[in-house]
């Protein structure tokens, strides 16, 4: 059984992202009586397509392609309207190897991008605020725990 969830997208309040509408965070999909959660689901107003964003607190793993490919297929079947373009996938990971990413994407026909990220926020804060915030390692550990819990609940 496939359950469609419909929520009207709300426009993101950002001058750099005026073409994106925020649909949901930990967006719920129920497929064959199993629960799945997309980290971030957006809608690109100019391209007329959904954008699935998968966040990883670790280095890119080729298995991530299978997971985002599953989400792209589900969103295309459950959310996409007849006039919409195919859903785009974006994997944000701590680091990535270009060679590994190229091999993982070589025969994939869906639009998927992989990007590494860096966090410079903490290093730019005043010293008196740095000590009151969790470290990047503590945040990553908490995100990993939450991801493991979600994976456990969706099995």
DSSP file (Angstrom, degrees, kcal/mol; ACC not computed):
  #  RESIDUE AA STRUCTURE BP1 BP2  ACC     N-H-->O    O-->H-N    N-H-->O    O-->H-N    TCO  KAPPA ALPHA  PHI   PSI    X-CA   Y-CA   Z-CA
    1    1 A X              0   0    0      0, 0.0    31,-3.3     0, 0.0    32,-0.9   0.000 360.0 360.0 360.0 132.9    0.0    0.0    0.0
    2    2 A X  E     -A   31   0A   0     29,-0.3     2,-0.5    30,-0.2    29,-0.2  -0.943 360.0-159.7-112.2 127.5    1.3    3.4   -1.0
    3    3 A X  E     -A   30   0A   0     27,-2.7    27,-0.8    -2,-0.5     2,-0.4  -0.922   6.8-147.6-110.4 124.7    0.1    6.4    1.0
    4    4 A X        -     0   0    0     -2,-0.5     2,-0.5    25,-0.1    25,-0.1  -0.721   7.9-159.0 -87.1 137.9    0.3    9.9   -0.5
    5    5 A X        -     0   0    0     -2,-0.4     2,-0.5    23,-0.1    -2,-0.0  -0.978   6.9-162.6-115.4 128.3    0.9   12.8    1.9
    6    6 A X        +     0   0    0     -2,-0.5     2,-0.4     2,-0.0    73,-0.0  -0.942  18.2 160.2-116.7 125.3    0.0   16.2    0.6
    7    7 A X        -     0   0    0     -2,-0.5     2,-0.2    17,-0.0    -2,-0.1  -0.995  41.7-115.9-137.2 132.9    1.2   19.4    2.2
    8    8 A X        -     0   0    0     -2,-0.4     2,-0.1     1,-0.1    -2,-0.0  -0.522  36.2-117.4 -69.3 132.8    1.2   22.7    0.5
    9    9 A X        -     0   0    0     -2,-0.2     2,-0.4    12,-0.1    14,-0.2  -0.406  23.7-145.7 -67.7 145.6    4.8   24.0    0.1
   10   10 A X  E     -B   22   0A   0     12,-2.4    12,-2.4    -2,-0.1     2,-0.1  -0.915  23.8-106.7-111.3 141.5    5.7   27.2    1.9
   11   11 A X  E     -B   21   0A   0     -2,-0.4    10,-0.2    10,-0.2     2,-0.2  -0.417  34.0-118.0 -68.0 135.8    8.1   29.7    0.3
   12   12 A X        -     0   0    0      8,-1.5     2,-1.4     5,-0.3     8,-0.1  -0.515  17.9-130.1 -73.2 140.9   11.6   29.8    1.9
   13   13 A X        +     0   0    0     -2,-0.2     2,-0.4     3,-0.0    -1,-0.1  -0.528  68.0 111.1 -92.2  68.3   12.4   33.1    3.5
   14   14 A X    >   -     0   0    0     -2,-1.4     3,-0.5     3,-0.1    -2,-0.1  -0.996  61.0-146.7-143.7 134.6   15.8   33.5    1.9
   15   15 A X  G >  S+     0   0    0     -2,-0.4     3,-0.6     1,-0.2    -1,-0.1   0.789 103.8  50.8 -71.4 -25.4   17.0   36.0   -0.7
   16   16 A X  G 3  S+     0   0    0      1,-0.2    -1,-0.2     2,-0.1     3,-0.1   0.620 115.4  41.6 -85.9 -11.5   19.4   33.4   -2.1
   17   17 A X  G X   +     0   0    0     -3,-0.5     3,-1.7     1,-0.1    -5,-0.3  -0.187  66.7 133.4-127.2  42.3   16.8   30.7   -2.4
   18   18 A X  T <  S+     0   0    0     -3,-0.6    -1,-0.1     1,-0.3    -2,-0.1   0.630  71.8  58.9 -71.4 -11.2   13.8   32.5   -3.7
   19   19 A X  T 3  S+     0   0    0     -3,-0.1    26,-3.4    26,-0.1    27,-0.5   0.402  94.0  81.5 -96.5   3.6   13.1   29.8   -6.3
   20   20 A X  E <   - C   0  44A   0     -3,-1.7    -8,-1.5    24,-0.2     2,-0.5  -0.893  59.9-158.6-112.3 139.5   12.8   27.0   -3.7
   21   21 A X  E     -BC  11  43A   0     22,-2.8    22,-2.4    -2,-0.4     2,-0.6  -0.955  21.8-128.1-111.4 133.6    9.7   26.2   -1.7
   22   22 A X  E     +BC  10  42A   0    -12,-2.4   -12,-2.4    -2,-0.5    20,-0.2  -0.702  30.6 171.8 -81.4 121.2   10.2   24.2    1.5
   23   23 A X  E     -     0   0A   0     18,-2.5     2,-0.3    -2,-0.6    19,-0.2   0.833  57.4 -35.5 -97.4 -43.9    7.9   21.1    1.5
   24   24 A X  E     - C   0  41A   0     17,-1.9    17,-2.9     3,-0.1     2,-0.4  -0.949  36.6-129.8-176.7 155.6    9.2   19.3    4.6
   25   25 A X  E    S+ C   0  40A   0     -2,-0.3    15,-0.2     1,-0.2    14,-0.2  -0.948 104.4   5.3-110.6 134.8   12.0   18.3    7.0
   26   26 A X  E    S-     0   0A   0     13,-2.9    13,-0.2    -2,-0.4    -1,-0.2   0.948  95.9-156.8  51.4  49.6   12.1   14.6    7.8
   27   27 A X  E     - C   0  38A   0     11,-2.1    11,-2.7    -3,-0.4     2,-0.3  -0.390   7.8-128.1 -65.2 124.8    9.3   14.4    5.2
   28   28 A X  E     + C   0  37A   0      9,-0.2     2,-0.4    -2,-0.2     9,-0.2  -0.588  28.7 177.2 -84.8 130.2    7.2   11.2    5.8
   29   29 A X  E     - C   0  36A   0      7,-2.9     7,-2.8    -2,-0.3     2,-0.6  -0.999  14.1-157.2-125.6 133.6    6.4    8.7    3.1
   30   30 A X  E     +AC   3  35A   0    -27,-0.8   -27,-2.7    -2,-0.4     2,-0.5  -0.949  19.4 172.8-112.0 115.4    4.5    5.5    3.9
   31   31 A X  E >   -AC   2  34A   0      3,-2.5     3,-1.4    -2,-0.6   -29,-0.3  -0.981  68.2 -15.3-128.5 121.2    5.2    2.8    1.3
   32   32 A X  T 3  S-     0   0    0    -31,-3.3   -30,-0.2    -2,-0.5    -1,-0.2   0.901 127.5 -54.8  54.0  45.1    3.9   -0.8    1.7
   33   33 A X  T 3  S+     0   0    0    -32,-0.9     2,-0.4     1,-0.2    -1,-0.3   0.675 115.9 114.7  61.6  21.6    3.1   -0.2    5.3
   34   34 A X  E <   -C   31   0A   0     -3,-1.4    -3,-2.5   121,-0.0     2,-0.4  -0.944  63.0-128.9-118.2 144.7    6.7    1.0    6.1
   35   35 A X  E     +C   30   0A   0     -2,-0.4     2,-0.3   118,-0.2    -5,-0.2  -0.768  25.8 179.7 -95.6 134.3    7.7    4.5    7.1
   36   36 A X  E     -C   29   0A   0     -7,-2.8    -7,-2.9    -2,-0.4     2,-0.5  -0.964  11.9-153.5-130.9 149.0   10.4    6.4    5.3
   37   37 A X  E     -C   28   0A   0     -2,-0.3     2,-0.5    -9,-0.2    -9,-0.2  -0.974   4.8-151.5-131.6 120.8   11.7    9.9    6.0
   38   38 A X  E     -C   27   0A   0    -11,-2.7   -11,-2.1    -2,-0.5   -12,-0.4  -0.763  18.7-137.0 -85.9 129.9   13.3   12.2    3.5
   39   39 A X  E    S-     0   0A   0     -2,-0.5   -13,-2.9   -13,-0.2     2,-0.4   0.951  84.2  -2.7 -53.5 -56.7   15.7   14.6    5.3
   40   40 A X  E     -CD  25  53A   0     13,-1.7    13,-2.8   -15,-0.2     2,-0.5  -0.994  63.6-165.7-139.9 131.6   14.6   17.7    3.3
   41   41 A X  E     +CD  24  52A   0    -17,-2.9   -18,-2.5    -2,-0.4   -17,-1.9  -0.979  17.1 172.3-119.0 123.5   12.1   17.9    0.5
   42   42 A X  E     -CD  22  51A   0      9,-2.6     9,-2.6    -2,-0.5     2,-0.4  -0.765  25.4-138.7-120.4 165.8   12.0   21.1   -1.5
   43   43 A X  E     -CD  21  50A   0    -22,-2.4   -22,-2.8     7,-0.3     2,-0.7  -0.990  14.0-142.7-128.2 124.3   10.2   22.2   -4.7
   44   44 A X  E  >> -CD  20  49A   0      5,-3.4     4,-1.4    -2,-0.4     5,-1.3  -0.764  10.5-161.9 -87.6 113.8   12.1   24.2   -7.3
   45   45 A X  T  45S+     0   0    0    -26,-3.4    -1,-0.2    -2,-0.7   -25,-0.1   0.849  85.9  42.2 -68.8 -36.6    9.6   26.8   -8.7
   46   46 A X  T  45S+     0   0    0    -27,-0.5    -1,-0.2     1,-0.2   -26,-0.1   0.898 120.8  40.0 -78.7 -40.3   11.5   27.6  -11.9
   47   47 A X  T  45S-     0   0    0    -28,-0.2    38,-0.3     2,-0.1    -2,-0.2   0.640 101.4-136.0 -81.1 -13.4   12.5   24.1  -12.8
   48   48 A X  T  <5 +     0   0    0     -4,-1.4    37,-3.4     1,-0.2     2,-0.3   0.964  62.8 109.2  55.2  58.1    9.1   22.8  -11.7
   49   49 A X  E   < -D   44   0A   0     -5,-1.3    -5,-3.4    35,-0.2    -1,-0.2  -0.991  69.5-106.1-154.7 158.3   10.5   19.8   -9.9
   50   50 A X  E     -D   43   0A   0     35,-0.5    38,-2.6    -2,-0.3     2,-0.4  -0.540  26.4-149.4 -81.0 154.0   10.9   18.4   -6.4
   51   51 A X  E     -De  42  88A   0     -9,-2.6    -9,-2.6    36,-0.2     2,-0.5  -0.983   4.7-158.2-127.7 118.2   14.4   18.3   -4.8
   52   52 A X  E     -De  41  89A   0     36,-3.0    38,-2.6    -2,-0.4     2,-0.5  -0.855   8.9-163.9 -96.3 124.8   15.2   15.5   -2.4
   53   53 A X  E     -De  40  90A   0    -13,-2.8   -13,-1.7    -2,-0.5     2,-0.5  -0.949   4.5-168.5-113.6 123.9   18.1   16.4    0.0
   54   54 A X  E     - e   0  91A   0     36,-2.8    38,-2.9    -2,-0.5     2,-0.4  -0.956   9.8-155.0-111.5 120.0   19.9   13.6    1.9
   55   55 A X  E     - e   0  92A   0     -2,-0.5     2,-0.4    36,-0.2    38,-0.2  -0.803  10.4-173.7 -98.4 134.1   22.3   14.8    4.6
   56   56 A X        -     0   0    0     36,-3.1    38,-0.3    -2,-0.4     4,-0.1  -0.990  20.6-157.7-126.4 135.3   25.1   12.5    5.8
   57   57 A X  S    S+     0   0    0     -2,-0.4     2,-0.2    36,-0.2    36,-0.1   0.168  79.6  54.3 -94.6  17.9   27.4   13.3    8.7
   58   58 A X  S    S-     0   0    0      1,-0.1    36,-2.0    37,-0.1    37,-0.5  -0.749 102.0 -63.8-136.1-179.1   30.1   11.0    7.3
   59   59 A X        -     0   0    0     -2,-0.2    37,-0.2    35,-0.2    -1,-0.1  -0.309  67.5 -83.0 -67.8 156.2   32.0   10.6    4.0
   60   60 A X        -     0   0    0     35,-2.8     2,-0.4    33,-0.1    -1,-0.1  -0.333  44.4-166.3 -60.4 138.7   30.1    9.6    0.9
   61   61 A X    >   -     0   0    0     -3,-0.1     3,-2.6     1,-0.1     4,-0.4  -0.994  27.8-127.9-126.0 134.7   29.4    5.9    0.4
   62   62 A X  T >> S+     0   0    0     -2,-0.4     3,-1.3     1,-0.3     4,-0.6   0.755 107.3  70.1 -55.1 -23.6   28.2    4.5   -2.9
   63   63 A X  H 3> S+     0   0    0      1,-0.3     4,-1.5     2,-0.2     3,-0.4   0.752  83.0  72.8 -64.0 -22.5   25.3    2.9   -1.0
   64   64 A X  H <> S+     0   0    0     -3,-2.6     4,-2.4     1,-0.2    -1,-0.3   0.813  87.8  62.1 -61.6 -29.0   23.9    6.4   -0.6
   65   65 A X  H <> S+     0   0    0     -3,-1.3     4,-2.5    -4,-0.4    -1,-0.2   0.907 100.7  51.7 -63.6 -42.1   23.0    6.4   -4.3
   66   66 A X  H  X S+     0   0    0     -4,-0.6     4,-2.0    -3,-0.4    -1,-0.2   0.915 110.8  48.4 -60.5 -43.4   20.6    3.4   -3.8
   67   67 A X  H  X S+     0   0    0     -4,-1.5     4,-2.0     2,-0.2    -2,-0.2   0.935 114.4  43.0 -65.5 -46.6   18.8    5.2   -1.0
   68   68 A X  H  X S+     0   0    0     -4,-2.4     4,-2.6     1,-0.2    -1,-0.2   0.861 110.8  56.7 -70.5 -32.3   18.4    8.5   -2.8
   69   69 A X  H  X S+     0   0    0     -4,-2.5     4,-2.2    -5,-0.2    -1,-0.2   0.902 106.6  50.7 -61.6 -40.9   17.3    6.7   -6.0
   70   70 A X  H  X S+     0   0    0     -4,-2.0     4,-2.3     1,-0.2    -2,-0.2   0.930 111.4  47.5 -59.7 -47.2   14.6    5.0   -3.9
   71   71 A X  H  X S+     0   0    0     -4,-2.0     4,-2.8     1,-0.2     5,-0.2   0.884 109.8  52.9 -64.6 -38.8   13.4    8.4   -2.6
   72   72 A X  H  X S+     0   0    0     -4,-2.6     4,-2.5     2,-0.2    15,-0.3   0.928 110.8  46.9 -62.7 -44.3   13.5   10.0   -6.1
   73   73 A X  H  X S+     0   0    0     -4,-2.2     4,-2.1     2,-0.2    -2,-0.2   0.920 113.5  48.6 -62.4 -44.0   11.3    7.2   -7.5
   74   74 A X  H  X S+     0   0    0     -4,-2.3     4,-2.8     2,-0.2     5,-0.3   0.925 112.8  46.4 -64.1 -45.1    8.8    7.4   -4.6
   75   75 A X  H  X>S+     0   0    0     -4,-2.8     4,-2.7     1,-0.2     5,-1.7   0.912 111.3  52.7 -65.2 -41.4    8.5   11.2   -4.8
   76   76 A X  H  <5S+     0   0    0     -4,-2.5    -1,-0.2    -5,-0.2    -2,-0.2   0.908 116.9  39.0 -59.6 -41.1    8.1   11.0   -8.6
   77   77 A X  H  <5S+     0   0    0     -4,-2.1    -2,-0.2    -5,-0.2    -1,-0.2   0.869 127.4  31.4 -76.2 -37.3    5.2    8.5   -8.1
   78   78 A X  H  <5S+     0   0    0     -4,-2.8    -3,-0.2    -5,-0.2    -2,-0.2   0.785 131.9  19.6 -96.4 -29.8    3.6   10.0   -5.1
   79   79 A X  T  <5S+     0   0    0     -4,-2.7    -3,-0.2    -5,-0.3    -4,-0.1   0.735  89.7 103.8-114.2 -30.8    4.1   13.8   -5.3
   80   80 A X      < -     0   0    0     -5,-1.7     2,-0.2    -4,-0.1     6,-0.1  -0.325  57.1-145.4 -66.9 134.0    4.9   14.8   -8.9
   81   81 A X    >   -     0   0    0      4,-0.1     3,-1.8    -2,-0.1    -2,-0.1  -0.533  31.5 -99.8 -90.2 162.5    2.1   16.4  -10.9
   82   82 A X  T 3  S+     0   0    0      1,-0.3    -1,-0.1    -2,-0.2    -2,-0.1   0.811 122.5  47.4 -54.9 -32.9    1.7   15.8  -14.7
   83   83 A X  T 3  S+     0   0    0      2,-0.0    -1,-0.3     0, 0.0     2,-0.1   0.497  93.1 102.6 -87.8  -2.7    3.4   19.1  -15.6
   84   84 A X    <   -     0   0    0     -3,-1.8   -35,-0.2     1,-0.1     2,-0.1  -0.444  68.9-125.2 -81.8 153.4    6.4   18.6  -13.2
   85   85 A X        -     0   0    0    -37,-3.4   -35,-0.5   -38,-0.3    -4,-0.1  -0.461  47.4 -71.3 -85.4 165.9    9.9   17.6  -14.3
   86   86 A X        -     0   0    0     -2,-0.1    -1,-0.2   -37,-0.1     2,-0.1  -0.232  60.2 -95.7 -59.5 148.9   11.6   14.6  -12.7
   87   87 A X        -     0   0    0    -15,-0.3    24,-0.4   -38,-0.1     2,-0.4  -0.343  34.4-138.2 -66.8 143.5   12.8   14.9   -9.1
   88   88 A X  E     -e   51   0A   0    -38,-2.6   -36,-3.0    -3,-0.1     2,-0.4  -0.832  12.5-148.9-103.7 141.6   16.4   16.0   -8.5
   89   89 A X  E     -ef  52 112A   0     22,-3.0    24,-2.5    -2,-0.4     2,-0.4  -0.897  11.5-173.4-112.5 143.2   18.5   14.3   -5.7
   90   90 A X  E     -ef  53 113A   0    -38,-2.6   -36,-2.8    -2,-0.4     2,-0.6  -0.979   7.2-161.9-136.4 122.1   21.2   16.0   -3.7
   91   91 A X  E     -ef  54 114A   0     22,-2.9    24,-2.8    -2,-0.4     2,-0.6  -0.918   5.6-165.0-103.8 119.8   23.5   14.1   -1.3
   92   92 A X  E     +ef  55 115A   0    -38,-2.9   -36,-3.1    -2,-0.6     2,-0.3  -0.925  20.1 167.4-104.4 117.0   25.3   16.4    1.2
   93   93 A X  E     - f   0 116A   0     22,-2.6    24,-1.3    -2,-0.6   -34,-0.2  -0.874  48.0-111.8-130.7 162.0   28.1   14.5    2.9
   94   94 A X  S    S-     0   0    0    -36,-2.0    23,-0.4    -2,-0.3     2,-0.3   0.922  98.1  -7.2 -60.0 -46.0   31.0   15.5    5.1
   95   95 A X        -     0   0    0    -37,-0.5   -35,-2.8    21,-0.2     2,-0.3  -0.968  64.6-166.0-145.1 161.2   33.5   14.5    2.4
   96   96 A X        -     0   0    0     -2,-0.3     2,-0.5   -37,-0.2    20,-0.1  -0.996  19.3-134.3-148.5 148.1   33.5   12.8   -1.0
   97   97 A X     >  -     0   0    0     -2,-0.3     4,-2.7     1,-0.1     5,-0.2  -0.901  16.4-145.0 -98.0 126.8   36.0   11.3   -3.4
   98   98 A X  H  > S+     0   0    0     -2,-0.5     4,-2.5     1,-0.2     5,-0.2   0.884 100.3  51.5 -60.1 -38.2   35.4   12.5   -7.0
   99   99 A X  H  > S+     0   0    0      2,-0.2     4,-2.4     1,-0.2    -1,-0.2   0.936 111.3  46.4 -64.7 -45.8   36.4    9.1   -8.3
  100  100 A X  H  > S+     0   0    0      1,-0.2     4,-2.5     2,-0.2    -2,-0.2   0.919 113.7  49.2 -62.0 -43.5   34.0    7.2   -6.0
  101  101 A X  H  X S+     0   0    0     -4,-2.7     4,-1.9     2,-0.2    -2,-0.2   0.906 110.4  50.6 -63.3 -42.0   31.2    9.6   -6.8
  102  102 A X  H  X S+     0   0    0     -4,-2.5     4,-1.0    -5,-0.2    -2,-0.2   0.920 112.6  45.9 -63.3 -43.8   31.8    9.3  -10.6
  103  103 A X  H  < S+     0   0    0     -4,-2.4     3,-0.5     1,-0.2     4,-0.4   0.913 112.5  51.0 -64.3 -41.9   31.8    5.5  -10.4
  104  104 A X  H  < S+     0   0    0     -4,-2.5    -1,-0.2     1,-0.2    -2,-0.2   0.834 118.4  37.5 -65.2 -32.4   28.7    5.5   -8.2
  105  105 A X  H >< S+     0   0    0     -4,-1.9     3,-1.5    -5,-0.2    -1,-0.2   0.520  86.2 104.2 -95.7  -6.7   26.8    7.8  -10.6
  106  106 A X  T 3< S+     0   0    0     -4,-1.0    -1,-0.1    -3,-0.5    -2,-0.1   0.843  93.8  22.5 -50.3 -50.0   28.1    6.4  -13.9
  107  107 A X  T 3  S+     0   0    0     -4,-0.4     2,-0.4    -3,-0.2    -1,-0.3   0.243  92.7 117.5-105.5  13.5   25.0    4.4  -15.0
  108  108 A X    <   -     0   0    0     -3,-1.5     4,-0.1     1,-0.1    -3,-0.0  -0.692  44.8-166.7 -82.2 129.0   22.4    6.3  -13.0
  109  109 A X        +     0   0    0     -2,-0.4     2,-0.2     2,-0.1    -1,-0.1   0.603  60.1  88.4 -92.4 -13.2   19.8    8.0  -15.3
  110  110 A X  S    S-     0   0    0      1,-0.1     2,-0.9   -22,-0.0   -22,-0.1  -0.559  91.2-100.1 -87.4 151.6   18.2   10.2  -12.6
  111  111 A X        +     0   0    0    -24,-0.4   -22,-3.0    -2,-0.2     2,-0.4  -0.592  57.1 159.7 -74.8 106.6   19.6   13.7  -11.8
  112  112 A X  E     -f   89   0A   0     -2,-0.9     2,-0.3   -24,-0.2   -22,-0.2  -0.993  19.3-168.0-131.0 134.1   21.6   13.2   -8.6
  113  113 A X  E     -f   90   0A   0    -24,-2.5   -22,-2.9    -2,-0.4     2,-0.4  -0.898   6.3-155.8-119.1 152.3   24.4   15.5   -7.3
  114  114 A X  E     +f   91   0A   0     -2,-0.3     2,-0.4   -24,-0.2   -22,-0.2  -0.995  16.1 176.0-127.9 130.8   26.9   14.8   -4.5
  115  115 A X  E     -f   92   0A   0    -24,-2.8   -22,-2.6    -2,-0.4     2,-0.2  -0.998  21.6-141.5-137.8 138.6   28.5   17.6   -2.5
  116  116 A X  E     -f   93   0A   0     -2,-0.4     2,-0.3   -24,-0.2   -22,-0.2  -0.614  23.7-153.6 -87.9 157.5   30.9   17.8    0.4
  117  117 A X        -     0   0    0    -24,-1.3     2,-0.4   -23,-0.4   -25,-0.0  -0.933  10.5-157.9-133.0 157.3   30.4   20.4    3.1
  118  118 A X        -     0   0    0     -2,-0.3     2,-0.6   -23,-0.0   -23,-0.0  -0.969  13.1-141.4-128.8 147.2   32.5   22.3    5.6
  119  119 A X        +     0   0    0     -2,-0.4     4,-0.2     1,-0.1    17,-0.1  -0.941  29.5 159.6-112.6 116.9   31.4   24.0    8.7
  120  120 A X     >  +     0   0    0     -2,-0.6     4,-1.0     2,-0.1    -1,-0.1   0.318  49.8  98.5-112.2   4.0   33.1   27.3    9.5
  121  121 A X  T >4 S+     0   0    0      1,-0.2     3,-0.8     2,-0.2     4,-0.5   0.934  82.5  47.1 -61.2 -49.3   30.5   28.7   11.8
  122  122 A X  G >4 S+     0   0    0      1,-0.3     3,-1.2     2,-0.2    -1,-0.2   0.887 108.5  54.6 -64.1 -39.6   32.2   27.7   15.1
  123  123 A X  G 34 S+     0   0    0      1,-0.2    -1,-0.3    -4,-0.2    -2,-0.2   0.734 107.7  51.3 -67.7 -20.1   35.6   29.0   14.1
  124  124 A X  G << S+     0   0    0     -4,-1.0    -1,-0.2    -3,-0.8    -2,-0.2   0.481  89.9 101.7 -94.8  -2.2   34.1   32.5   13.3
  125  125 A X  S <  S-     0   0    0     -3,-1.2     5,-0.0    -4,-0.5    -3,-0.0  -0.448  83.8 -96.4 -79.7 153.5   32.3   32.9   16.6
  126  126 A X    >>  -     0   0    0     -2,-0.1     4,-1.5     1,-0.1     3,-1.2  -0.347  38.1-111.8 -62.2 151.8   33.6   35.0   19.4
  127  127 A X  H 3> S+     0   0    0      1,-0.3     4,-1.1     2,-0.2    -1,-0.1   0.844 114.6  59.0 -57.9 -38.0   35.6   33.1   22.1
  128  128 A X  H 34 S+     0   0    0      1,-0.2    -1,-0.3     2,-0.2     4,-0.3   0.770 109.7  43.9 -67.6 -23.2   33.0   33.5   24.8
  129  129 A X  H X> S+     0   0    0     -3,-1.2     3,-0.9     2,-0.1     4,-0.6   0.777 100.5  69.2 -87.9 -29.0   30.3   31.8   22.6
  130  130 A X  H >< S+     0   0    0     -4,-1.5     3,-1.1     1,-0.3    -2,-0.2   0.887  96.9  52.2 -56.9 -41.6   32.5   28.9   21.5
  131  131 A X  T 3< S+     0   0    0     -4,-1.1    -1,-0.3     1,-0.2    -2,-0.1   0.726 106.0  54.4 -71.8 -20.1   32.7   27.3   24.9
  132  132 A X  T <4 S+     0   0    0     -3,-0.9     2,-0.3    -4,-0.3    -1,-0.2   0.502  97.9  77.4 -91.6  -3.8   28.8   27.4   25.3
  133  133 A X  S << S-     0   0    0     -3,-1.1     2,-0.1    -4,-0.6     0, 0.0  -0.761  87.0-106.4-105.0 151.5   28.2   25.5   22.0
  134  134 A X        -     0   0    0     -2,-0.3    -2,-0.1     1,-0.1    -1,-0.1  -0.383  40.7-107.5 -68.9 154.5   28.6   21.8   21.4
  135  135 A X     >  -     0   0    0      1,-0.1     4,-2.2    -4,-0.1     5,-0.2  -0.316  27.2-108.3 -75.2 164.9   31.5   20.7   19.2
  136  136 A X  H  > S+     0   0    0      1,-0.2     4,-2.9     2,-0.2     5,-0.2   0.892 122.1  54.8 -60.2 -39.1   31.1   19.5   15.7
  137  137 A X  H  > S+     0   0    0      1,-0.2     4,-2.3     2,-0.2    -1,-0.2   0.893 107.4  49.3 -62.5 -40.2   31.9   16.0   16.9
  138  138 A X  H  > S+     0   0    0      2,-0.2     4,-2.0     1,-0.2    -1,-0.2   0.896 112.6  47.5 -66.5 -40.3   29.1   16.2   19.5
  139  139 A X  H  X S+     0   0    0     -4,-2.2     4,-2.6     2,-0.2    -2,-0.2   0.930 112.5  49.0 -65.1 -45.3   26.6   17.4   16.9
  140  140 A X  H  X S+     0   0    0     -4,-2.9     4,-2.4     1,-0.2    -2,-0.2   0.897 110.1  51.7 -61.5 -40.4   27.7   14.7   14.5
  141  141 A X  H  X S+     0   0    0     -4,-2.3     4,-2.1     2,-0.2    -1,-0.2   0.906 111.1  47.6 -63.0 -41.6   27.3   12.0   17.2
  142  142 A X  H  X S+     0   0    0     -4,-2.0     4,-2.4     2,-0.2    -2,-0.2   0.911 112.0  49.3 -66.5 -42.3   23.8   13.2   18.0
  143  143 A X  H  X S+     0   0    0     -4,-2.6     4,-2.5     1,-0.2    -2,-0.2   0.893 110.2  51.6 -63.2 -39.3   22.8   13.3   14.3
  144  144 A X  H  X S+     0   0    0     -4,-2.4     4,-2.3     2,-0.2    -1,-0.2   0.908 109.6  49.7 -63.9 -42.0   24.2    9.8   13.9
  145  145 A X  H  X S+     0   0    0     -4,-2.1     4,-2.3     2,-0.2    -2,-0.2   0.922 112.3  47.5 -61.4 -44.4   22.1    8.6   16.9
  146  146 A X  H  X S+     0   0    0     -4,-2.4     4,-2.4     1,-0.2    -2,-0.2   0.893 111.5  50.2 -65.9 -39.3   19.0   10.2   15.5
  147  147 A X  H  X S+     0   0    0     -4,-2.5     4,-2.4     2,-0.2    -1,-0.2   0.899 110.8  49.7 -64.7 -40.4   19.6    8.6   12.1
  148  148 A X  H  X S+     0   0    0     -4,-2.3     4,-2.2     2,-0.2    -2,-0.2   0.892 110.6  50.4 -64.9 -39.7   20.1    5.2   13.7
  149  149 A X  H  X S+     0   0    0     -4,-2.3     4,-2.4     2,-0.2    -2,-0.2   0.917 111.0  48.0 -64.2 -44.0   16.9    5.6   15.6
  150  150 A X  H  X S+     0   0    0     -4,-2.4     4,-1.7     1,-0.2    -2,-0.2   0.916 111.5  50.6 -62.8 -42.8   15.0    6.5   12.5
  151  151 A X  H  < S+     0   0    0     -4,-2.4     4,-0.4     1,-0.2    -1,-0.2   0.893 111.1  49.0 -61.8 -39.3   16.5    3.6   10.6
  152  152 A X  H >< S+     0   0    0     -4,-2.2     3,-0.8     1,-0.2    -2,-0.2   0.903 112.0  48.2 -65.9 -41.6   15.4    1.3   13.5
  153  153 A X  H 3< S+     0   0    0     -4,-2.4  -118,-0.2     1,-0.2    -1,-0.2   0.759 109.3  53.4 -71.8 -24.9   11.9    2.7   13.5
  154  154 A X  T 3<        0   0    0     -4,-1.7    -1,-0.2     1,-0.2    -2,-0.2   0.477 360.0 360.0 -91.0  -2.1   11.5    2.3    9.7
  155  155 A X    <         0   0    0     -3,-0.8    -1,-0.2    -4,-0.4    -2,-0.1   0.472 360.0 360.0 -82.4 360.0   12.5   -1.4    9.6
